[in-house]
Amino acid sequence: MKKTVKLFIMIATALCLISAFVFSACGGETGGNNSANGGGDANHEATDTLTFEKSAAQEGYIVTGDEGQTANIVIPAEHEGEPVVGIADSAFGYAQHTSAILSVLIPDSVTEIGKNAFHNQSALASVNIGTNSKLKKIGNNAFSGNSSLQSIYLPAGLSELGDDVFNNCGALDTITVAAGNTRYSGAGNCLIDLETNTLIRGSNQSVIPETVTKIGAAAFRRATMTTLTIPKSVTSIEKYAISDSAITKVVYKGTSEEWDTLMAASSKYWNMGNENAEIVCSDAQTSHILVVYFSATGNTEKIAGYIADITGATTFELVPQNPYTADDLKYGDGNSRVSKEHGDQSLRDIPLVKSAPDNWEDYTTVFVGYPIWWGEAAWPVNGFIKANDFTGKTVVPFCTAASSDVGNSDDQLKNLAGAGDWKAGRRFFSSSAKDDVQSWIDGLNL
Ligand SMILES: Cc1cc2nc3c(=O)[nH]c(=O)nc-3n(C[C@H](O)[C@H](O)[C@H](O)COP(=O)(O)O)c2cc1C
């Protein structure tokens, strides 16, 4: 067994025991971006220069500001024996809190964040809202201009977001809304109002779900990604949707005729300032790209989604007729299905629901994605390689792994295919960002 693979097994086993969420194969999850917090608990001492006043709306106090102009603010869960239930309008907005705020810990007791509460705090990189947060409402512009904010977690009970809450938050990469929230969703790293299917705020990792019908005003304003893919489901785009962003290419999943209809229903200012962004409609694409992948626990699927989103490609998932269960994937258990298949080559011929993509001859470039299993390409992908003729195609292997590199996996698949112009494979991690995929694709010169 190769040294790196041995090392992987040792590390993976140890980490599985220590931490439940290092590899998704271990079955763990992180939940929101923050664990539940009480604010001002044993780990975080409450900021003692905060000012309070009694809430007019409910029992408890609201925070009105910070006399100490603290950089890392910890709001306590209680003040004078009563819960801290709100953050007042403009409490920490730039005009009030003139030194830069870097982080804020909002206790679970807070139900409302007032308008402009953190307006234009451009260094504010960490807004900690716990999974048990009682937060219901965030007022207009509360976090607008927080240009350092990379991730935001919104709890299940949040039911009212004002206008422009995250306006100009161009560094946002992850948007998570707790699964139980019935009003908002964070699907595809987009903040979506489920009542109107409007994408209120996007992030640089956004993959817009096909349920979205409207891209809201300034949804991608100041975003740093370079390509935005818009699904066919979108019927209107509001003003400044991509303004002041780094977006230079818009891939539209419909035809140019459908694009014209979409534009007729959209604000003429949707791309103000970014009017030169190239629009690529599905019928105008010169290269025909297919992304084929097998993914047992979703990591490779995520990367495949990014590739498809960036290139406008079609995806084709390889699904075993007998799918792998969590028990099947226990590589530390010598009796699990994967372990038996690993030990006996004759068991690795995995029948697929479908191994030959439709219109195969139309594709000139094929990305082939797979997880690394014991240093090799996960074998369910072999059935696809054997079933198709790669003559005349550019083939780009990619994989995800916990720690191993591509190794020989790309060469092994190339040999199995026996035809095609195979590029060197590229390894990603479950944590790899869309930007990583973008810069890799840019360098491929497809
Ligand atoms: C059977 C099995 C074997 C694995 N072997 C390796 C390995 O040799 N090296 C490694 O870095 N990760 C290994 N992993 C971790 C996976 O490669 C990694 O979690 C991958 O991102 C899973 O992709 P998926 O979510 O698309 O299935 C293994 C996982 C499984 C289930």
The ligand as an SDF file (V2000), in Angstrom:
LIG
                    3D

 31 33  0  0  0  0  0  0  0  0999 V2000
  -13.9820    3.8180    0.8400 C   0  0  0  0  0  0  0  0  0  0  0  0
  -13.2970    5.1430    1.0360 C   0  0  0  0  0  0  0  0  0  0  0  0
  -11.9390    5.2130    0.8730 C   0  0  0  0  0  0  0  0  0  0  0  0
  -11.2920    6.4460    0.9930 C   0  0  0  0  0  0  0  0  0  0  0  0
   -9.9520    6.5150    0.7740 N   0  0  0  0  0  0  0  0  0  0  0  0
   -9.3360    7.7140    0.8170 C   0  0  0  0  0  0  0  0  0  0  0  0
   -7.9360    7.8130    0.5320 C   0  0  0  0  0  0  0  0  0  0  0  0
   -7.2500    6.8580    0.2050 O   0  0  0  0  0  0  0  0  0  0  0  0
   -7.3830    9.0490    0.6300 N   0  0  0  0  0  0  0  0  0  0  0  0
   -8.1000   10.1490    0.9900 C   0  0  0  0  0  0  0  0  0  0  0  0
   -7.5400   11.2280    1.0670 O   0  0  0  0  0  0  0  0  0  0  0  0
   -9.4290   10.0790    1.2430 N   0  0  0  0  0  0  0  0  0  0  0  0
  -10.0600    8.8860    1.1510 C   0  0  0  0  0  0  0  0  0  0  0  0
  -11.4040    8.8160    1.4060 N   0  0  0  0  0  0  0  0  0  0  0  0
  -12.1540   10.0460    1.6540 C   0  0  0  0  0  0  0  0  0  0  0  0
  -12.8620   10.5000    0.3570 C   0  0  0  0  0  0  0  0  0  0  0  0
  -11.9810   10.4940   -0.7520 O   0  0  0  0  0  0  0  0  0  0  0  0
  -13.3910   11.9170    0.4900 C   0  0  0  0  0  0  0  0  0  0  0  0
  -14.2330   12.0080    1.6220 O   0  0  0  0  0  0  0  0  0  0  0  0
  -14.1360   12.3410   -0.7580 C   0  0  0  0  0  0  0  0  0  0  0  0
  -14.2460   13.7580   -0.7910 O   0  0  0  0  0  0  0  0  0  0  0  0
  -15.5160   11.7420   -0.8310 C   0  0  0  0  0  0  0  0  0  0  0  0
  -16.1470   12.2220   -2.0110 O   0  0  0  0  0  0  0  0  0  0  0  0
  -17.7330   12.0740   -2.2260 P   0  0  0  0  0  0  0  0  0  0  0  0
  -18.3730   12.8630   -1.1260 O   0  0  0  0  0  0  0  0  0  0  0  0
  -17.9630   12.7110   -3.5560 O   0  0  0  0  0  0  0  0  0  0  0  0
  -18.0690   10.6440   -2.1850 O   0  0  0  0  0  0  0  0  0  0  0  0
  -12.0440    7.5910    1.3050 C   0  0  0  0  0  0  0  0  0  0  0  0
  -13.4220    7.5000    1.5180 C   0  0  0  0  0  0  0  0  0  0  0  0
  -14.0470    6.2770    1.3700 C   0  0  0  0  0  0  0  0  0  0  0  0
  -15.5370    6.1720    1.5670 C   0  0  0  0  0  0  0  0  0  0  0  0
  1  2  1  0
  2  3  1  0
  2 30  2  0
  3  4  2  0
  4  5  1  0
  4 28  1  0
  5  6  2  0
  6  7  1  0
  6 13  1  0
  7  8  2  0
  7  9  1  0
  9 10  1  0
 10 11  2  0
 10 12  1  0
 12 13  2  0
 13 14  1  0
 14 15  1  0
 14 28  1  0
 15 16  1  0
 16 17  1  0
 16 18  1  0
 18 19  1  0
 18 20  1  0
 20 21  1  0
 20 22  1  0
 22 23  1  0
 23 24  1  0
 24 25  2  0
 24 26  1  0
 24 27  1  0
 28 29  2  0
 29 30  1  0
 30 31  1  0
M  END
$$$$
